[in-house]
Amino acid sequence: MRCLGMSTVRVRPRTLRSGLWVSSLLFAACSSTASTPDGATTAPDASVADSPGSPDAPASAPGMKLFFNAEIIGPKGPTDSQINVRSATATTDAFHFALDPEKWATSNTLSDPVVYRAKSGQWLIAGFSEKEGIRVGTHQGSPDFTTSTFTIAAQGQVPSFLEFDDGFRLYYFGDTGGVMGILSAFSKDGTTWTQESGVRVTTPAGTNLKLIADPAPARRKDGTIVMYFKASGPPDADPTPYDHMLYRATSKDGLTFTHENKLLVEHASVPQAFTDATGRVGVYYLDFREFPAKREVITGSYEQDDFSLTPPVIVTFDKMPDNTWANDPTPILIP
């Protein structure tokens, strides 16, 4: 999702899996500004993003990393079908990054990867394989997952982590008892996972929403868990990312969620929420307002005191080769 030099995020068209439009996101390496649907372009006061659910981190931007899946793109499209987990370090705030040299994981069975750092220093990574389900790996002390052993945590797609006092909860898109929506599994150690009964978030009655997926949880200052997710309605039998929208739900315990049933952002997909050093929640998402004429851009917004979102800011990268596209951004604060 980039042009040269500084980069904005782009995406290449995805394939539809189990009702999900799961195309790869691409980063474009140019600098620009995203406007809100009403034309506003004012950037929010960007604090440093913390790992989701860890509001007690220091407030120095250079310690923040954004992990993502990087693809090498040739003249006719991707030249490498593998998932390549890379990272970039924040240079000034939660919206400007420089590419790191490391490759943290390479896999053919880790679609839509998400990286997470526990308070103990344990690192986790999850992604899905259509044949195996959601695969989870861990590594102590660093995000070097090249030698990690992976376990199957659940049958589903597009996972996301959140840490609790007694372990980790894995949220993901799946189907249980014929009901599709956001499900969960729990683990005390990040290795052995048990699927939890019920559906965390599904389409609410009385709406025209047909799909709830791509969970993105974070914690607010008061301890409330807010989960951003993408949704789509029935405008077309084969919706594209242009038809995706962002909604959210809240919970006190991480199991029972109350759907706000309020459209937050149109033409937006693949959110990832985070908590900054002040306890303020922010969210990255892909902006598809000009799709398919132009590729999407990764933008970020913060929750305000009334929980409305600030005008979006495009995430930019430097040192990113112009043939490298990235998706699935995961923000993590490095102490």
N, C-alpha and C positions, 0 to 999 in steps of 0.2 A: 504494500500500500504506500508506495513512495515514489518520489521523483528523485533528483540528485540532491546531495547535501543534506538539508533538513528534510524530514519526511512526514507525509501524512499517510494515513492508512487506507489501503484499497483492498478489494476482495475480488477473487475470480469466481465465476459462477460455480455453484455447488451441485451436488447430486441430491436427489430426494431419497431419504432413508426413513422408512417407517413413518411417513407423514411429516418428516422434518426436512427442511431445506438445509443441508449440511455442507454447503460449498465452503471452500477454503477462503479465508480472508487474506487480503494482500495489503502490504503497507507501501505507500508511494512516498518517495523521498523528497517531497517538496514542502515548503512551509506555507500555510494559508490559514484562514480563519473560517470556522463554521458558523453559520447564523442559525438562530432559532426559527421555528416555523413562522413567527411574526416578524422576522427580519432582524432581530437584535443580534449584535455581534460582540457585546461586551464580555470580556473574559472574567471568570470568577476569580476570587482571591484563592489561589491554588496552594494549599498546604501539602505537606508530604504525605503520601498515602502509606498506610500501615497494612500489614497482613490482615486479611479479613478476620474480624473478631478479636483483634488485639489492640485496643485503644490506648495502651499505656506505653507506646513506643516513643523514642526521641524524635525531635522535630527537625532533623537535618536532612535536606533533600538528597545530598549525594549518597546517603545510605539506602536509598530506595532503588529496587530493581524491578523491571518489568520483564517477566518471562513470556515467551511466545513460541509458536511453531513457525520456523523459517523454511521457505521453499525456494529452491533455485529455479528461476524461470528462464526458459529459452525462447527463441522466436515463435515457436508453435505451442508454447505452454510449459508447464512444469517439466523439468528434466529429471527430477528425483521424486519418486512416489513416497519416500520414507518421511516419517515425522522427525523433524530435527528441532529439538528444544534448545533455544538460545535465550539470552537475556541481554538487557540493556540497562545502564545505570543512569539514574536521574542526574541531570547536570545543574538544574536550577530549581525545579519544582516537579510536581506530579504530572507534568505534561511535556517535558523536554528530556530526551534521553540520548545517550551515546552507546553504540553497540559494544558489547563485551566480546572477547575472543573465544570464550569457552563454548563447547557444545555439551550440554548436560545430559542429553539422552537422544538416541536414534532408534527408531522402531517402525515396523510396518503394521503394528497392531496397537497403536496408541492414539487413535483419532481424537480430536478435540481435547488435547492434553491440558491439565490444570496442575499447577505446582503450589504447594502449601508449606509454610514453615511453622512448626509448633513452638510453644513457649519454651519447651525443653531443649530446643535446638535440633529436634528430629525433623527431617524433610520428607514430604510425601509427594507423590505424583500419581495422577490417575488419567486414564483415557479409555476409549472403548474399541473393541474389535467386534465386528458384526457377527462373527462366529462364536466368540468366547464370552462377550459381555464386557463389563467394566473391569479393567485391570488396574491394580494398585501396587506401587512399589515404594520402598522407603530407603532412606540413607541417613546415617547419623552424622551431624556436623557440617555437611555441605550438600548442595543439590546435585552432586555427581551420581546420577542414576545409571551410569554405563554398566555397572556390575550388579545392580540391584536384582533381587528375585521378586517376580511379580505374582500376585495372587488374584483370583477372580472374586471380586467383592459383591457383584450383583449382575443381573441381566437388565441392561438398559443402555442409555446413551447420555453424552454430554454431562459429565459429573462436576461437582464442586464440593469443597470441604468447608467445615466449620468446626472449631475446637470447643469442647465443653469441659467442665471441671473433671469429669470422669472418663473422657475419651474424645473420639472424633465422630462427627456425623457426616455421612456422604449423601448429598442430595443429587438426584439424577432424573432424567426423563425415562418413563417406563410405563408398563401396562400391568395392572393387577386386577384380577377378577373381571376383565373386560373394560375396566376404567383406565383411561390414559391420563397421565398428568405427572406431577413431580412426586417421586417416591423418596425413600431414605433407607440407609443401612447404618449400623453403628458398630464401632470398634473401640476397645479399650487401649489397644496398642498400635493401631494403624495397619495391622497385618491380618488379623482374623476378624471377618465382618459378618454381621447378622442382619438380614433384611428385617425391617420393622413393618408391622402391619399397617394397613390403611394408606390413604393418599394424603400427602401434605398439602398440595394445591392442585385443584382441578378447575375446569371451566365452570363458572358460577351460573346458576339458573337465571333465566331471564335475560341473557346476553346472547349476542351472535358470535361469540368467540368459539373457535373450533379446535384450537391447539394451545396448550400451555406447556412450555418447555424451557430448557436452558436456565436452570436455577442459578442465582447469584446472591448468596446470603452475606450479611454483615451485621455488626452490632452497633446500635446507637448508644449514646452516652448513658441513657437510663437503663441499659441492659436489654431493651427490646431488640429482637431479631427482625430485621427487615430483609425480605427476599425480593429482589428484582427478577423478572423473567420475561421472556418473549411470548407473544401471543399472536394469533392470526385469526381472521374471520373468514367468511365464505364468499368474498367477492369473486373468486375464481377457482376453478377446479384444480388448478395447478399453481398455487401461490408462489411468488418469488420473494426474495428478501424485501423488496419494495413494499410488500403487503404486511410485513411484520411490524409489531408495535411493542412498546414496553409498558408493563404493568408491574404492580408490586403487591405484596401481602406482608402482614406482620404477625409476630408470635412472641409469647412470653417464655415458652419452653422449647421451641425448636421443632415441636411435633404438631401442635394445633395452630393453624394459621388463619387469619382473617383477611379475606380478599378485599382490597380497597375498591375494586371494580371501577377504577378511574384510569382512563387513558393518559399516560404520561408523555410518551414520545411516539409520533408516527414514523413510519419508514425506518425503524430501528430494530436491531437484532443483536444476538450474542452478547448480552450484558455480563459484566464482572464487577461486583461491588467490593468496596474496601472501606476501612475506617482509618482516618488520619490520626496524627499525634494528638490532636485536640479532642478526639472523640467524634469528629464530624464524619458522616458517611458520604462517600462519593461513588460514582458509577461510571465505568467505561462502557461504551456500546458502539456498534457500527451504524453509521448514518448512511442510509440508502436513498435519500431524497432525490438524488439525480440518477439513480439506477434505472435502466441499463446504459443510458447515454454516457454516464461517467461512473467510475468505480466509487464504491463507498469509502468513507473516511472514518477512522477511529476517533471518537471524541470523548471527552470527559466532562462531567458535571458534578456539582456538590448539592447535597440537601441543604436548604435554608432553614431558618428557625420554624417556619410553618410547613416544612417538609416538601415545599415546591423545589424544583430543580433550577439551579443557576443556568444562565446561557452556556451552551457547550463550548469547549475549547478543543481544538484539534491537537492530538498527540503528535509530536514531531520527533524525528530521530536524526542524528548525524552519524557519520562513519558507516552508514548502511549502504552496501553495494546496490546499484540501481537494478540489478537482476535478482535481488532477494526480496521476497514478499513474505509477510508475517501475518499470523492470525492467533486467535485464542490468547489475548493478553491477560496475564495474571500479575497484579501488583503485590510486592512483598517488601517490607521494611527490613533492612539488614542492620542489626545492632552493632 
